[in-house]
């Protein structure tokens, strides 16, 4: 009997060992290769999104609960909702003709998936403000305006709008109906251009030239017709700028427009014509660099371009604020402009990554772009942040001769299959803002934690939630506590990472 018992025990032991070995093999198979095990359901008081510059965490959603202990942490960032700054309009990228072309090469399924990831407020980043060109830009399929034949009776949307831009905008609006859209022209119709304001000779070129004062009224009507044509398609235009980069003659499509010219155009034509048409589209002037391109002799008197226009009360009446790019100068100019005219708004409307600034190197660009572009503009009073092309292909196009041949998109799509997408820094920095900071949010004050290499901004959303976007540009993890006066929680912020938080009061 004892022998039989021992044999049974031995058999059971062998079976148990085999089962353990099999289960272990199954676990290795499930967790091996490039397919991670499914993450457990995420639940907690605070929702967070984390991106490290190595992509070890790639916009990863996490949660943490409020602490029930007294807060004694020396690294506490305390929210001060009684200190209030600007109200936010939104964050996004330019939906250029090139972007729309690339999106239209994708399968419907893949395109919808990407657009939801980008614009959905429930299934994605919730990007909320985009910029499009009025006519062509250097990222269009051709040079064109909507009235290339002289006479406004010839105004009409082109195939680039009807086949690419408008269908994509409609798909975006179906996902996020509250998206804001800004329009900016690179050039007026060529028949409205002259070589200079002295000779007033016709200037039949896409590049450079100046707007003939005799056509101010016609060009203002052109804006009105363009806005109305898009609205007829169910696409509301939230804002416009009179000219993209008015001090840059050299783009593939461009127009030189001094502050004196822009003042007169807005005051005598654009503002009154839009008002008469019953349009409430906002006008943001300037739309160019922090340094006013004063390295070019002809721009020597163009410094503080918006402030000089605001001095004319009749012009200022039609103007909501000013728009800026960062291809020259320092973001501190934004603060100077705000302090000079706090009644006028600021928006940031363009920045690029490319071959010149190691644009596809996330280890460098995530940190620099979050500090300078995202948090740097918001903390200097910008209500909105818009980066350049949402999507380019892996050949940095389509693009135009004479325009930027070296730019990357916020994302790049593989031209060989129009399926594989690489997400670059600009996609992440906008997403980290838009995912937790909603249109109508107010930037609020903070106190307490302040260390070199950490940058942040705090907000109160219209629904009463709080949001904080924080950059750790140092090479060390750091435990940081956030405290809103009613709740507090701690989380270890990874080295060289961006983290966005949102929680209910």
Helices and strands as residue ranges (DSSP letters): H 2-31, E 46-52, E 60-64, E 76-87, E 90-94, H 97-105, H 108-119, E 129-134, G 152-154, H 159-160, I 161-165, H 166-175, E 180-185, G 190-192, E 193-194, E 210-211, G 213-215, H 216-232, E 239-241, H 259-265, I 266-270, H 271-276, E 282-289, G 297-299, H 305-310, H 313-316, E 321-325, H 332-340, E 345-350, E 353-354, G 355-357, H 362-369, I 370-375, H 376-378, E 382-389, E 391-393, E 407-408, E 411-413, E 421-423, H 425-434, E 442-448, E 454-460, E 466-472, E 478-483, E 488-493, E 497-503
